[in-house]
Amino acid sequence: MLRRKVREHFAYYGIRGNMKALQVFRYRVERTWIKWLSRRSQKAQITWDRGHQLLQRLPLPMPKIVQSCLSFSETDG
């Protein structure tokens, strides 16, 4: 579900000139996901190393530009 949400975010905000913001968003999602996974367990916390191993096995999508800044109506006329 998290992968789908991140992919949808990239599809909506993936315009030219926004790559840095998309990369920061992905980084923050990774950090927040590891943090919250660590909070779920009362017995043992997930270390950052273990969290990065999880991200290698279950990677989030990479940001990409999916559309230009111009809409179709602006380029037609």
Summary of the structure (lengths in Angstrom):
residues: 77
radius of gyration: 16.4
end to end distance: 39.8
largest distance: 62.7
contacts: 168
relative contact order: 0.21
helix: 64%
strand: 3%
